[in-house]
Amino acid sequence: MGDILIVDDERDIRELISDILRDEGYTTRLAGNSDSCMSEINSEPPALLVLDIWLKDSRMDGIDILTTVKRDNPDIPIVIISGHGNIEIAVAAIKQGAYDFIEKPFNIDQLLVVVRRAMEASRLRRENLDLKRRDVASSHMVGSSSAFKALKSSLDKVNKSNGRVMLTGPAGSGKEVAARYIHANSNRASGPFVSVNSASIEPERMEEVLFGRESPDRGVEPGLLEQAHGGVLFFDEIADMPLGTQSKILRVLVDQQFTRVGGTGKVRVDMRVISSTTRDLKAAIDKGAFRQELYHRLNVVPIPVPSLDERREDIPELSAHFIEEFNRTQGLPLRMMSEEAEALLQTMMWPGNVRQLKNVIERVLILGDGAGPIETSELPMPADEPMGEGRLVMAGALATLPLREARELFEREYLLTQINRFGGNISRTASFVGMERSALHRKLKSLGVVTTNKAGGRVAHVENESEL
């Protein structure tokens, strides 16, 4: 249930409230001044704070404590009590984020009603946070290719630090999954993971969404930065952030504090920042579209996330993972991929990367009418054309060539695809295509196909491609 911290400078009052609440099954702690109050909160944040607004012989009064707690522990609901209450004090307390206001001498039934409601609000906040944390914990990375292993190795090196990470890579390649992996395996795993999609927030609302707002009629509305306190803030597509907001974010990174829109007080935040982008930020800096100082602050540890084309070996494993996930979350059929379907998926083009593959798997599971293995006939073809029995969808350029040129072009593209599919492994490629390794080497040489080392593995390409 969580405990309740009662803060009042009158011993009789705080003990009376404690006795009443203990009779109702609550656990309580007591504090008689501001120093004792803050010490209790710093030791273990309570589920609810019942706070006297006037505290004799204390460095801070109730409003000061309220402001400090709402800055550092915004999830703790606070009920203000006072023997000198009036509407002005109540409004001031609510503006600063108090859950409710009770005037002394209080009615016991009224006290219990307010406490029950505040504790329920606290419980819902904790449950919501737990759900978010479980979502982060359940997000794990899938793959066994060389490119994937290189990525995971880089992520494991930064997990336990507090350094800022910049994830780069094409859209849909899994940059947010990588960010969640860092968070779930870091010292901040128990804190929140807050994602900011810079491209989806209207520029004129960006600062209000990030920094929050203070207004006389609606009080304090925390922004995403406050929500990320103690955890990770993930800036997705940071290049789309307005220039004016970039300057203020830069200041937050330097000072670890900010001011809400419409407010005057400083709000302190403790968070780790991870960013991602699909664009060339250095080019954006040259064009004046991105602040160079912010780039250097965010790009402490740059980590590239490979495209699906660079990790085709992972497609069967990713497909099986998505099938299991859709079965668990949506109740879709738990099917297997046939070897032919897996091979076809590995040869397809994936401009949308892992996200596109996931969408294809979901589509197949929804539209499929069987429980057996997924066959090639169920997979979408170019332009969503169904694949007929024994038919291939032929590219227009290939169809216009003489047979010898078309055959050579097909063999080159086919072998390029298979070699890259198997991460440049000639032995595995030869086994799959049904050729002796020496014969495959001769064929590749005649077609001008060479393999070279690249980060994450070997890749194949056409020698003197511009001459073809």
C-alpha positions as CSV (number, residue, x, y, z in Angstrom):
1,M,0.0,0.0,0.0
2,G,2.9,2.4,0.7
3,D,3.3,4.7,3.8
4,I,2.2,8.2,4.6
5,L,4.5,10.9,5.9
6,I,2.8,13.3,8.3
7,V,4.6,16.6,8.8
8,D,3.3,19.0,11.5
9,D,5.0,21.1,14.1
10,E,2.4,20.2,16.7
11,R,3.1,16.8,18.2
12,D,-0.5,16.2,19.2
13,I,-1.8,16.9,15.7
14,R,0.6,14.7,13.9
15,E,0.1,11.8,16.3
16,L,-3.6,12.2,16.1
17,I,-3.6,12.0,12.3
18,S,-1.2,9.0,12.6
19,D,-3.5,7.2,15.0
20,I,-6.5,7.8,12.7
21,L,-4.7,6.5,9.6
22,R,-3.2,3.5,11.4
23,D,-6.7,2.5,12.5
24,E,-7.6,2.4,8.8
25,G,-4.6,0.1,8.0
26,Y,-2.2,2.7,6.7
27,T,1.5,2.8,7.7
28,T,2.8,6.2,8.8
29,R,6.0,8.2,9.5
30,L,6.2,11.4,11.5
31,A,8.2,14.6,11.1
32,G,8.0,17.8,13.2
33,N,10.1,20.2,11.0
34,S,11.3,20.7,7.5
35,D,14.8,19.1,8.0
36,S,13.3,16.0,9.4
37,C,10.7,16.0,6.6
38,M,13.3,16.2,3.8
39,S,15.5,13.6,5.5
40,E,12.6,11.1,5.5
41,I,11.7,11.8,1.9
42,N,15.3,11.5,0.8
43,S,15.7,8.3,2.7
44,E,12.5,6.7,1.2
45,P,9.9,8.6,-0.8
46,P,6.4,8.1,0.8
47,A,3.3,7.2,-1.1
48,L,1.6,10.3,0.3
49,L,2.7,13.5,2.2
50,V,0.3,15.1,4.6
51,L,1.9,18.5,5.2
52,D,1.2,21.4,7.6
53,I,1.6,24.7,5.7
54,W,2.9,26.5,8.8
55,L,6.0,25.0,10.5
56,K,7.5,26.8,13.5
57,D,11.3,26.9,13.9
58,S,11.9,25.4,10.4
59,R,14.1,26.6,7.6
60,M,11.3,25.9,5.1
61,D,7.5,26.4,5.4
62,G,4.9,24.1,3.8
63,I,4.9,25.9,0.5
64,D,8.7,25.7,0.2
65,I,8.6,21.9,1.0
66,L,5.7,21.5,-1.5
67,T,7.7,23.2,-4.2
68,T,10.9,21.2,-3.5
69,V,9.1,17.9,-3.4
70,K,7.1,18.6,-6.6
71,R,10.4,19.5,-8.3
72,D,12.4,16.4,-7.2
73,N,9.6,13.8,-6.5
74,P,6.7,14.9,-8.7
75,D,4.8,11.6,-8.3
76,I,4.3,12.1,-4.5
77,P,0.7,13.4,-3.9
78,I,0.7,16.1,-1.2
79,V,-2.3,17.0,1.0
80,I,-1.9,20.4,2.7
81,I,-3.4,21.1,6.2
82,S,-3.5,24.4,8.0
83,G,-5.2,26.0,11.0
84,H,-4.9,29.4,9.3
85,G,-6.4,28.3,6.0
86,N,-8.0,30.6,3.5
87,I,-8.9,30.5,-0.2
88,E,-5.6,32.3,-1.1
89,I,-3.4,29.7,0.6
90,A,-5.5,26.9,-0.9
91,V,-5.1,28.3,-4.4
92,A,-1.4,28.9,-3.9
93,A,-1.0,25.3,-2.7
94,I,-3.0,23.8,-5.6
95,K,-1.0,26.0,-8.1
96,Q,2.2,24.5,-6.7
97,G,0.9,21.0,-7.3
98,A,-0.8,20.0,-4.0
99,Y,-3.4,17.2,-4.4
100,D,-5.9,18.8,-2.0
101,F,-6.3,21.2,1.0
102,I,-7.8,20.5,4.4
103,E,-8.4,23.2,7.1
104,K,-7.9,22.7,10.8
105,P,-9.8,21.7,12.8
106,F,-10.5,18.9,10.3
107,N,-13.3,16.5,10.1
108,I,-12.1,12.9,10.4
109,D,-14.4,11.7,7.7
110,Q,-13.2,14.4,5.4
111,L,-9.5,13.6,6.1
112,L,-10.1,9.9,5.4
113,V,-11.9,10.6,2.1
114,V,-9.1,12.9,0.9
115,V,-6.4,10.4,2.0
116,R,-8.1,7.5,0.2
117,R,-8.4,9.5,-3.0
118,A,-4.8,10.7,-2.8
119,M,-3.5,7.1,-2.1
120,E,-5.5,5.8,-5.0
121,A,-3.9,8.4,-7.2
122,S,-0.5,7.4,-5.9
123,R,-1.3,3.7,-6.6
124,L,-2.4,4.4,-10.1
125,R,0.8,6.4,-10.8
126,R,3.0,3.5,-9.5
127,E,1.1,1.0,-11.5
128,N,1.4,3.1,-14.6
129,L,5.2,3.4,-14.0
130,D,5.5,-0.3,-13.4
131,L,3.7,-1.0,-16.7
132,K,6.2,1.3,-18.5
133,R,9.1,-0.4,-16.8
134,R,7.8,-3.9,-17.8
135,D,7.4,-2.6,-21.3
136,V,11.0,-1.5,-21.3
137,A,12.2,-4.8,-19.7
138,S,10.3,-6.8,-22.3
139,S,12.0,-5.0,-25.2
140,H,15.0,-7.0,-26.1
141,M,17.2,-7.2,-29.1
142,V,17.1,-10.1,-31.5
143,G,19.8,-11.3,-33.9
144,S,23.0,-13.3,-34.3
145,S,24.6,-11.8,-37.4
146,S,28.1,-10.1,-37.3
147,A,26.5,-6.7,-37.8
148,F,24.1,-7.3,-34.9
149,K,26.8,-8.6,-32.6
150,A,28.9,-5.5,-33.3
151,L,26.0,-3.2,-32.5
152,K,25.2,-5.1,-29.3
153,S,28.8,-5.0,-28.2
154,S,28.8,-1.2,-28.6
155,L,25.6,-0.9,-26.6
156,D,26.9,-3.1,-23.8
157,K,29.9,-0.8,-23.4
158,V,27.7,2.3,-22.7
159,N,25.0,0.6,-20.6
160,K,26.4,1.3,-17.2
161,S,27.7,4.8,-17.9
162,N,25.7,8.0,-17.8
163,G,27.2,9.2,-21.1
164,R,25.0,10.6,-23.8
165,V,24.5,8.4,-26.9
166,M,23.7,9.3,-30.4
167,L,22.1,6.5,-32.4
168,T,22.2,6.9,-36.2
169,G,20.7,4.7,-38.9
170,P,17.9,4.5,-41.5
171,A,14.2,4.7,-40.5
172,G,12.9,1.5,-39.0
173,S,16.3,0.0,-38.2
174,G,15.6,-0.3,-34.5
175,K,17.1,2.8,-32.9
176,E,14.4,3.1,-30.2
177,V,14.8,-0.6,-29.4
178,A,18.5,0.0,-29.0
179,A,17.8,3.0,-26.7
180,R,15.4,0.9,-24.6
181,Y,18.1,-1.8,-24.4
182,I,20.5,0.7,-23.0
183,H,18.0,1.9,-20.4
184,A,16.9,-1.6,-19.4
185,N,20.4,-2.7,-18.7
186,S,21.6,0.5,-17.0
187,N,21.7,1.7,-13.5
188,R,18.6,3.7,-14.4
189,A,16.4,0.7,-15.3
190,S,14.1,1.4,-12.3
191,G,13.5,4.9,-13.6
192,P,11.2,6.0,-16.4
193,F,12.0,5.8,-20.1
194,V,10.4,8.8,-21.9
195,S,10.4,9.0,-25.7
196,V,10.2,12.4,-27.4
197,N,9.2,12.2,-31.1
198,S,10.6,15.5,-32.3
199,A,9.0,15.1,-35.7
200,S,5.4,14.6,-34.4
201,I,5.2,17.6,-32.0
202,E,4.1,20.9,-33.5
203,P,6.9,23.4,-33.3
204,E,4.8,26.0,-31.5
205,R,4.0,23.4,-28.8
206,M,7.5,21.8,-28.4
207,E,8.6,23.9,-25.4
208,E,5.3,23.4,-23.5
209,V,5.5,19.6,-24.2
210,L,9.1,19.4,-23.0
211,F,9.2,21.9,-20.2
212,G,5.7,21.8,-18.9
213,R,3.4,24.7,-18.1
214,E,2.3,26.8,-15.2
215,S,-1.0,28.7,-15.3
216,P,-3.4,30.3,-12.7
217,D,-6.4,28.2,-13.8
218,R,-4.7,24.8,-14.4
219,G,-1.8,25.0,-12.0
220,V,1.4,23.0,-12.7
221,E,1.5,20.6,-15.7
222,P,4.8,18.7,-15.8
223,G,6.5,18.3,-19.2
224,L,8.4,15.3,-20.6
225,L,11.7,16.4,-19.0
226,E,10.1,16.2,-15.5
227,Q,8.6,12.9,-16.3
228,A,12.0,11.5,-17.3
229,H,13.5,12.6,-13.9
230,G,15.7,9.7,-12.6
231,G,15.5,7.8,-15.9
232,V,16.2,8.2,-19.6
233,L,14.9,10.8,-22.0
234,F,15.0,9.6,-25.6
235,F,15.0,12.3,-28.4
236,D,13.8,10.5,-31.5
237,E,14.7,12.3,-34.7
238,I,16.5,15.1,-32.9
239,A,17.2,16.8,-36.2
240,D,13.5,17.8,-36.4
241,M,13.7,19.9,-33.2
242,P,13.1,23.6,-33.8
243,L,16.3,25.8,-33.5
244,G,14.8,27.9,-30.7
245,T,14.1,24.8,-28.6
246,Q,17.6,23.4,-29.4
247,S,19.1,26.4,-27.6
248,K,17.0,25.7,-24.5
249,I,17.7,22.0,-24.5
250,L,21.4,22.9,-24.7
251,R,21.0,25.0,-21.6
252,V,19.2,22.1,-19.8
253,L,22.0,19.8,-20.6
254,V,24.5,22.2,-19.1
255,D,22.6,23.3,-16.0
256,Q,20.4,20.2,-15.4
257,Q,17.5,22.6,-14.7
258,F,14.9,24.6,-16.6
259,T,11.8,26.9,-16.1
260,R,8.3,25.8,-17.1
261,V,6.4,27.8,-19.7
262,G,4.6,30.5,-17.7
263,G,6.6,29.8,-14.6
264,T,9.5,31.6,-12.8
265,G,11.0,28.9,-10.5
266,K,13.8,26.5,-11.6
267,V,13.0,22.8,-11.9
268,R,15.9,20.4,-11.4
269,V,16.2,17.2,-13.4
270,D,18.5,14.2,-13.2
271,M,18.2,12.2,-16.5
272,R,20.3,10.5,-19.1
273,V,19.8,11.6,-22.7
274,I,19.9,9.3,-25.7
275,S,19.2,10.7,-29.2
276,S,18.6,9.3,-32.6
277,T,18.5,10.6,-36.2
278,T,18.2,9.3,-39.7
279,R,19.8,12.5,-41.2
280,D,23.3,13.8,-41.6
281,L,23.5,16.2,-38.7
282,K,26.9,17.6,-39.9
283,A,25.2,18.6,-43.1
284,A,22.3,20.2,-41.1
285,I,24.9,22.2,-39.1
286,D,26.4,23.5,-42.3
287,K,23.0,24.6,-43.4
288,G,22.3,26.3,-40.1
289,A,19.4,23.9,-39.3
290,F,21.1,22.3,-36.2
291,R,23.2,23.8,-33.5
292,Q,26.8,22.7,-33.4
293,E,27.1,23.0,-29.6
294,L,24.0,20.8,-29.1
295,Y,25.4,18.2,-31.5
296,H,28.7,18.0,-29.6
297,R,26.7,17.7,-26.3
298,L,24.5,14.8,-27.6
299,N,27.1,13.0,-29.8
300,V,29.4,11.9,-26.9
301,V,29.1,8.3,-28.0
302,P,28.0,7.8,-31.6
303,I,26.6,4.3,-32.4
304,P,25.5,3.4,-35.9
305,V,22.5,1.0,-36.1
306,P,22.7,-1.2,-39.2
307,S,20.0,-1.5,-41.8
308,L,18.2,-4.8,-42.3
309,D,20.0,-5.2,-45.6
310,E,23.3,-5.3,-43.5
311,R,21.9,-8.1,-41.3
312,R,19.9,-10.3,-43.6
313,E,21.0,-13.4,-41.6
314,D,18.8,-12.2,-38.8
315,I,15.6,-12.2,-40.8
316,P,14.5,-15.7,-39.8
317,E,15.2,-15.1,-36.1
318,L,13.4,-11.7,-36.2
319,S,10.4,-13.2,-38.0
320,A,10.1,-15.9,-35.4
321,H,10.4,-13.3,-32.6
322,F,7.6,-11.1,-34.2
323,I,5.3,-14.2,-34.6
324,E,5.7,-15.0,-31.0
325,E,5.2,-11.4,-30.0
326,F,1.9,-11.1,-32.0
327,N,0.7,-14.3,-30.6
328,R,1.3,-13.1,-27.0
329,T,0.0,-9.6,-27.5
330,Q,-2.8,-10.0,-30.1
331,G,-3.6,-13.7,-30.0
332,L,-2.6,-14.2,-33.6
333,P,-1.7,-17.7,-34.8
334,L,1.6,-19.1,-33.5
335,R,3.0,-20.3,-36.9
336,M,6.4,-21.2,-38.2
337,M,8.1,-19.9,-41.4
338,S,8.8,-22.5,-44.1
339,E,12.4,-22.6,-45.3
340,E,11.3,-21.3,-48.7
341,A,9.5,-18.4,-47.1
342,E,12.5,-17.5,-44.9
343,A,14.7,-17.6,-48.0
344,L,12.4,-15.4,-49.9
345,L,12.2,-12.9,-47.1
346,Q,16.0,-12.8,-47.0
347,T,16.1,-11.9,-50.7
348,M,13.5,-9.2,-50.6
349,M,14.2,-5.4,-50.5
350,W,13.5,-3.8,-47.1
351,P,13.6,0.0,-47.4
352,G,11.6,0.2,-44.2
353,N,14.0,-2.2,-42.5
354,V,13.0,-4.1,-39.3
355,R,9.8,-2.1,-38.9
356,Q,8.7,-3.1,-42.4
357,L,9.5,-6.8,-41.7
358,K,7.4,-6.6,-38.5
359,N,4.5,-5.1,-40.5
360,V,4.8,-7.8,-43.1
361,I,4.7,-10.6,-40.5
362,E,1.6,-9.0,-38.8
363,R,-0.1,-8.7,-42.2
364,V,0.6,-12.4,-43.0
365,L,-0.7,-13.6,-39.6
366,I,-3.9,-11.5,-39.9
367,L,-4.7,-12.5,-43.5
368,G,-3.5,-16.1,-43.3
369,D,-6.2,-18.8,-43.0
370,G,-4.1,-21.7,-41.8
371,A,-2.1,-22.8,-38.8
372,G,0.6,-24.5,-40.7
373,P,4.0,-23.1,-41.8
374,I,3.9,-19.8,-43.6
375,E,4.5,-20.4,-47.3
376,T,6.0,-18.1,-50.0
377,S,2.5,-17.7,-51.6
378,E,1.4,-15.8,-48.4
379,L,4.2,-13.2,-48.6
380,P,3.6,-9.8,-50.4
381,M,5.3,-9.4,-53.7
382,P,6.4,-6.2,-55.4
383,A,3.5,-3.8,-55.9
384,D,1.5,-6.3,-53.8
385,E,1.1,-8.6,-56.8
386,P,0.3,-12.2,-55.8
387,M,2.8,-14.7,-56.8
388,G,1.3,-17.2,-59.2
389,E,2.1,-20.9,-59.3
390,G,5.7,-21.4,-60.6
391,R,5.9,-17.7,-61.5
392,L,8.5,-15.0,-60.8
393,V,7.8,-11.3,-60.8
394,M,10.3,-10.0,-63.4
395,A,11.7,-6.5,-63.3
396,G,10.9,-4.5,-66.4
397,A,14.6,-3.9,-67.3
398,L,15.4,-7.6,-67.2
399,A,12.5,-8.4,-69.5
400,T,13.8,-6.1,-72.2
401,L,17.3,-7.7,-72.4
402,P,18.5,-10.5,-74.7
403,L,18.7,-13.9,-73.1
404,R,22.5,-14.0,-72.5
405,E,22.6,-10.5,-71.0
406,A,19.5,-11.1,-68.9
407,R,21.0,-14.4,-67.6
408,E,24.3,-12.7,-66.7
409,L,22.5,-9.9,-65.0
410,F,20.2,-12.3,-63.1
411,E,23.2,-14.5,-62.0
412,R,25.1,-11.5,-60.8
413,E,22.2,-10.0,-58.8
414,Y,21.2,-13.5,-57.5
415,L,24.7,-14.3,-56.3
416,L,25.2,-10.9,-54.8
417,T,22.0,-11.3,-52.8
418,Q,22.9,-14.8,-51.6
419,I,26.4,-13.8,-50.6
420,N,25.2,-10.8,-48.6
421,R,22.4,-12.9,-47.2
422,F,25.0,-15.2,-45.7
423,G,27.2,-12.4,-44.4
424,G,29.9,-12.9,-47.1
425,N,30.4,-16.6,-46.2
426,I,31.3,-18.3,-49.5
427,S,31.0,-21.8,-48.2
428,R,27.4,-21.3,-46.9
429,T,26.5,-19.5,-50.2
430,A,27.9,-22.3,-52.3
431,S,26.0,-24.9,-50.2
432,F,22.7,-23.1,-50.6
433,V,23.0,-22.4,-54.4
434,G,24.2,-26.0,-55.0
435,M,27.6,-25.3,-56.4
436,E,31.1,-26.4,-55.5
437,R,33.0,-23.7,-53.7
438,S,35.7,-23.6,-56.4
439,A,33.0,-23.3,-59.1
440,L,31.3,-20.5,-57.3
441,H,34.6,-18.6,-57.1
442,R,35.1,-19.0,-60.8
443,K,31.5,-17.8,-61.5
444,L,31.9,-14.8,-59.2
445,K,35.2,-13.8,-60.9
446,S,33.6,-14.1,-64.4
447,L,30.7,-11.9,-63.2
448,G,33.0,-9.3,-61.6
449,V,31.7,-9.9,-58.1
450,V,34.1,-9.4,-55.2
451,T,33.8,-9.6,-51.5
452,T,35.4,-7.1,-49.1
453,N,35.6,-6.6,-45.4
454,K,33.3,-4.1,-43.8
455,A,32.3,-3.3,-40.2
456,G,30.1,-6.1,-39.0
457,G,31.2,-8.7,-41.6
458,R,31.9,-9.2,-45.3
459,V,29.8,-7.8,-48.1
460,A,29.8,-8.5,-51.9
461,H,29.7,-5.9,-54.6
462,V,30.4,-5.6,-58.3
463,E,34.0,-4.7,-59.2
464,N,34.1,-1.5,-61.4
465,E,30.4,-1.2,-61.0
466,S,30.3,2.1,-62.9
467,E,31.5,0.3,-66.1
468,L,28.6,-2.1,-66.1
